[in-house]
Amino acid sequence: NFRYRTQKILQILLVVYVGLTLVETVLLRMAGMSWFEAVCNSFSTIATGGFCTRNASIAAYGSLWIEMIVVFFMAVSGLHFGLIFATLTGKSNNIFRSETSRYYVLSLLLGGLIVSVSLWASDMYPTFASSMRYGFFQVVSVSSTTGFATADSSVWTPLAIMVLTLFTMQCACAGGIKCDRVLLAFKTIRAMMIRRQHPNAVIRVKLNGVIQEQSVVDMAMLFIVFYLMLLALGTIVVAAFGMDLETSFSMTASCMANAGTGFGKAGSMSNYHDFPGAIKYICTVFMLLGRLEIFGLLQLFVTNWWK
C-alpha cells in the first residue's frame, strides 16, 4: 500500500542517498577539498546534478585522487538506488543479478576503453594511463548525466566524440533513453530476427528473467522513436539560429539527457551564457521533456489524458 511504499522509499533514501553522500564527503575531504567543497560536490555527484563549486569543474583541482573518488560515485549513482539498497541488505534482486546493471557497468568499461585507446593512439595524451584517466572520467560523467569535466572533450578525436554522444543519448539507469530501454531494444531486435527465420516460433522477450508484456515492449520502442524524433527536431531548430551541426546536435542531446556537456560551442569547458535567449528557452523545454520522460510533460497539454 501507499504507506508501506512511502516508508520503503524513505528507508532507501536514508540508507543509500545519505550514506553515499556522507562517504563521498569524507573521502573528498581526505583527498584535499575543503569541507564546504566536499559537501557541495558530493551533493552534486550523488544527485548526478553536475554543479561544481569551481568554474573549471573537477579539472580545477588537478587531483587524481579526487577524480577517482568522483568517477566511482558517479558510476554508482547511475545505478538504481533500489538495487543498491537490495544489495546492501542481502536481497536476491541485487546489482549483480540485474541484467540492466551488468549492461550498464560493461558499457561503461567498454566505452571508457574505446575512448582511452582513441585518445592514446592520436597522441592526445602522452601515456595510456593519462588517456584512461580523462577518457573514463568523461564517459562516466556523460553516461551518469552528472556533467562534471576534467578536460575539454570538444577537441578530442571524432571517435571519442561519437562514443560520448552515444552515451549522452543512452545515459544510465536514469536520464536519457535509459539502459533498460536500450537493452530491451536489443533483445527485441534479436527476437524479431529469430522470428524472421522461424515464423512459427514463439519468442518472448525477457528482461532480468521476467517475461515482458508486449505493451511494455511497444511502449519502450515508441519512447525511443519519439526521443530520436525530438532530438532531430531540436537539432534543426537550434541550427536555424546559426549554430553548427555539432553544437546543435550535442546541445539538444545534452539537454534532453540532462547531461550538461555537449561539444562545439556547448563543450565541457564552455557554458550557455553567450547563446541567444531563444536557444536558452528551447533548451529549457528539451530539459523538461527529458527529465519528465516526454510523455509526462505532454500529458499536461492533451486534455484526453486528464481523465
Legacy VTK file of the C-alpha trace (Angstrom):
# vtk DataFile Version 3.0
C-alpha trace
ASCII
DATASET POLYDATA
POINTS 307 float
0.000 0.000 0.000
0.951 3.647 -0.203
2.109 3.833 3.430
4.408 0.824 3.031
5.844 2.138 -0.233
6.444 5.562 1.288
8.263 4.050 4.258
10.352 1.875 1.946
11.293 4.827 -0.264
12.302 6.880 2.784
14.360 3.969 4.057
16.141 3.609 0.731
16.826 7.348 0.548
18.210 7.461 4.074
20.438 4.424 3.699
21.631 4.833 0.106
21.377 8.518 -0.772
22.503 9.939 2.560
25.023 7.145 3.076
26.729 7.660 -0.285
26.790 11.428 0.258
28.436 11.104 3.669
31.037 8.607 2.480
31.992 10.675 -0.564
32.156 13.857 1.513
34.656 12.296 3.909
36.753 10.844 1.080
36.856 14.153 -0.824
37.876 15.958 2.369
40.693 13.443 2.864
41.717 13.945 -0.786
42.242 17.692 -0.263
38.920 19.500 -0.660
37.607 21.845 1.998
34.558 20.655 3.936
32.367 23.131 2.047
33.537 21.958 -1.392
33.428 18.302 -0.344
29.801 18.607 0.773
28.686 20.587 -2.304
30.411 18.290 -4.797
29.114 15.194 -3.011
25.551 16.526 -3.224
26.102 17.197 -6.924
27.663 13.791 -7.603
25.095 11.582 -5.861
22.237 13.602 -7.366
24.059 13.475 -10.747
23.473 17.220 -10.950
26.973 18.235 -12.021
27.022 21.704 -10.447
30.604 22.211 -9.238
31.936 24.914 -6.913
34.663 25.753 -9.464
34.136 27.247 -12.934
36.581 24.723 -14.419
34.630 21.856 -12.806
36.633 18.969 -11.321
39.553 19.866 -13.603
40.231 22.854 -11.322
41.554 20.582 -8.564
44.079 18.745 -10.747
43.987 15.779 -8.366
43.955 12.165 -9.496
42.552 11.029 -6.134
39.641 13.450 -6.304
38.867 12.353 -9.854
38.965 8.657 -8.884
36.596 9.260 -5.970
34.195 11.313 -8.080
34.191 8.901 -11.026
33.409 5.954 -8.714
30.487 7.695 -7.050
29.190 8.992 -10.412
29.108 5.422 -11.700
27.390 4.148 -8.546
24.851 6.989 -8.617
23.898 5.986 -12.149
22.568 2.692 -10.772
19.063 2.201 -9.429
19.075 3.137 -5.740
16.584 0.365 -5.017
19.053 -2.209 -6.359
21.863 -0.702 -4.292
19.678 -0.978 -1.185
18.764 -4.566 -2.049
22.457 -5.407 -2.494
23.404 -3.864 0.859
20.589 -5.719 2.641
21.415 -9.064 1.028
18.303 -9.372 -1.145
18.240 -11.621 -4.214
17.250 -8.864 -6.650
20.615 -7.129 -6.346
23.024 -5.343 -8.659
24.925 -8.490 -9.579
21.792 -10.332 -10.767
20.327 -7.399 -12.661
20.842 -7.579 -16.414
20.410 -3.817 -16.675
23.108 -3.142 -14.061
25.523 -5.560 -15.691
24.892 -3.991 -19.087
25.409 -0.514 -17.599
28.741 -1.402 -15.998
30.017 -3.326 -19.021
29.051 -0.496 -21.379
30.950 1.983 -19.193
34.054 -0.213 -19.237
33.872 -0.782 -22.991
33.109 2.859 -23.799
35.845 4.120 -21.496
38.352 1.731 -23.056
37.447 2.767 -26.627
37.750 6.468 -25.795
41.039 5.911 -23.935
42.583 3.947 -26.801
41.416 6.592 -29.281
42.995 9.393 -27.240
46.222 7.465 -26.751
46.518 6.422 -30.419
46.083 10.038 -31.557
48.775 11.290 -29.117
46.197 13.440 -27.361
47.855 12.485 -24.080
51.444 11.269 -23.550
50.652 7.958 -21.831
47.885 5.387 -21.922
47.358 5.862 -18.181
46.607 9.571 -18.642
44.326 8.743 -21.576
42.394 6.352 -19.338
42.264 8.973 -16.585
40.495 11.523 -18.763
38.649 9.112 -21.055
36.939 7.057 -18.342
36.046 10.146 -16.322
34.255 11.781 -19.230
32.441 8.599 -20.278
31.114 8.037 -16.752
30.267 11.742 -16.426
28.038 11.924 -19.511
26.570 8.450 -19.000
25.507 9.187 -15.425
24.259 12.652 -16.545
26.448 14.273 -13.884
28.220 16.545 -16.362
31.490 17.051 -14.478
34.579 17.587 -16.631
38.330 17.188 -16.290
39.233 18.040 -19.893
37.861 19.794 -22.970
36.340 16.860 -24.827
35.409 19.108 -27.781
38.973 18.828 -29.100
39.118 15.043 -28.786
39.117 12.604 -31.692
35.951 12.081 -33.789
35.673 8.508 -32.453
35.836 9.688 -28.847
33.216 12.369 -29.506
30.933 9.838 -31.204
31.171 7.412 -28.268
30.485 10.192 -25.763
27.489 11.301 -27.840
26.061 7.775 -27.817
26.453 7.600 -24.047
24.794 11.006 -23.735
21.766 9.583 -25.527
21.727 6.274 -23.630
22.682 7.538 -20.135
22.481 5.212 -17.130
19.502 3.812 -15.209
18.009 7.322 -15.106
18.011 10.122 -17.667
18.138 9.903 -21.449
16.785 6.774 -23.106
17.966 4.646 -20.136
19.919 1.410 -20.135
16.854 -0.769 -19.560
15.143 0.531 -22.707
18.318 0.152 -24.775
18.798 -3.400 -23.516
15.134 -4.138 -24.188
15.544 -2.772 -27.723
18.500 -5.101 -28.362
16.508 -8.086 -27.100
13.502 -7.086 -29.214
15.630 -6.818 -32.359
17.106 -10.240 -31.629
13.626 -11.727 -31.143
12.432 -10.199 -34.411
15.407 -11.664 -36.304
14.671 -15.118 -34.885
11.008 -14.780 -35.893
12.079 -13.935 -39.433
13.998 -17.213 -39.586
11.335 -19.235 -37.727
7.899 -17.684 -38.374
6.055 -20.239 -36.217
8.334 -19.888 -33.195
7.018 -18.252 -30.032
9.731 -15.888 -28.852
9.158 -13.932 -25.660
11.365 -11.041 -24.635
12.770 -11.323 -21.121
14.470 -8.662 -19.014
16.046 -9.565 -15.671
14.475 -13.001 -16.037
10.930 -11.623 -16.313
8.855 -12.041 -19.476
7.923 -8.597 -20.730
4.381 -7.912 -21.856
4.050 -6.806 -25.467
2.577 -3.499 -24.328
5.746 -2.790 -22.298
7.946 -3.607 -25.273
5.841 -1.450 -27.589
5.942 1.471 -25.141
9.726 1.243 -24.868
10.145 1.193 -28.643
7.714 4.105 -29.001
9.673 6.103 -26.447
12.974 5.509 -28.266
11.487 6.521 -31.625
9.838 9.599 -30.121
13.078 10.501 -28.330
15.095 10.339 -31.557
12.457 12.345 -33.433
12.552 15.114 -30.834
16.341 15.008 -30.901
16.282 15.569 -34.662
13.698 18.338 -34.319
15.727 20.098 -31.633
18.870 19.904 -33.758
17.078 21.515 -36.699
15.559 24.287 -34.568
18.864 25.157 -32.867
20.709 25.048 -36.206
18.187 27.558 -37.569
19.718 30.128 -35.212
23.105 29.804 -36.914
24.689 27.094 -34.764
26.912 24.498 -36.431
25.697 20.893 -36.653
27.995 19.564 -33.927
26.869 22.211 -31.450
23.187 21.897 -32.386
23.017 18.114 -32.097
25.154 17.752 -28.980
23.360 20.630 -27.236
19.947 19.078 -27.881
21.131 15.608 -26.842
22.717 17.003 -23.699
19.599 18.943 -22.716
17.254 16.006 -23.289
19.530 13.745 -21.254
20.149 16.481 -18.658
23.830 15.595 -19.044
25.069 19.190 -19.185
28.027 18.738 -21.529
27.999 18.833 -25.310
30.532 19.604 -27.999
31.479 22.534 -30.164
30.333 25.805 -28.601
28.499 23.811 -25.917
31.596 21.852 -24.898
32.532 20.593 -21.453
34.662 23.660 -20.736
32.056 26.112 -22.079
28.627 27.262 -20.917
25.390 28.599 -22.390
25.967 32.197 -21.331
26.676 33.579 -24.823
23.858 31.757 -26.626
20.809 33.781 -27.737
17.844 33.887 -25.387
15.670 31.929 -27.827
18.093 28.981 -27.747
18.040 29.015 -23.953
14.236 28.808 -23.968
14.386 25.917 -26.438
16.957 24.129 -24.292
14.770 24.654 -21.236
11.854 22.914 -22.949
14.039 19.975 -24.000
15.457 19.647 -20.484
11.912 19.393 -19.144
10.969 16.874 -21.845
13.962 14.730 -20.960
13.529 14.901 -17.191
9.783 14.121 -17.366
10.428 11.435 -19.999
8.486 13.194 -22.759
5.028 11.746 -22.098
4.854 13.163 -18.588
5.139 16.723 -19.921
2.934 16.121 -22.959
0.104 14.928 -20.711
-0.300 18.486 -19.452
-1.330 19.614 -22.926
-3.510 16.688 -24.028
-6.919 17.011 -22.362
-7.886 13.406 -23.170
-5.188 12.224 -20.750
-6.554 14.304 -17.871
-9.389 11.864 -17.192
LINES 1 308
307 0 1 2 3 4 5 6 7 8 9 10 11 12 13 14 15 16 17 18 19 20 21 22 23 24 25 26 27 28 29 30 31 32 33 34 35 36 37 38 39 40 41 42 43 44 45 46 47 48 49 50 51 52 53 54 55 56 57 58 59 60 61 62 63 64 65 66 67 68 69 70 71 72 73 74 75 76 77 78 79 80 81 82 83 84 85 86 87 88 89 90 91 92 93 94 95 96 97 98 99 100 101 102 103 104 105 106 107 108 109 110 111 112 113 114 115 116 117 118 119 120 121 122 123 124 125 126 127 128 129 130 131 132 133 134 135 136 137 138 139 140 141 142 143 144 145 146 147 148 149 150 151 152 153 154 155 156 157 158 159 160 161 162 163 164 165 166 167 168 169 170 171 172 173 174 175 176 177 178 179 180 181 182 183 184 185 186 187 188 189 190 191 192 193 194 195 196 197 198 199 200 201 202 203 204 205 206 207 208 209 210 211 212 213 214 215 216 217 218 219 220 221 222 223 224 225 226 227 228 229 230 231 232 233 234 235 236 237 238 239 240 241 242 243 244 245 246 247 248 249 250 251 252 253 254 255 256 257 258 259 260 261 262 263 264 265 266 267 268 269 270 271 272 273 274 275 276 277 278 279 280 281 282 283 284 285 286 287 288 289 290 291 292 293 294 295 296 297 298 299 300 301 302 303 304 305 306
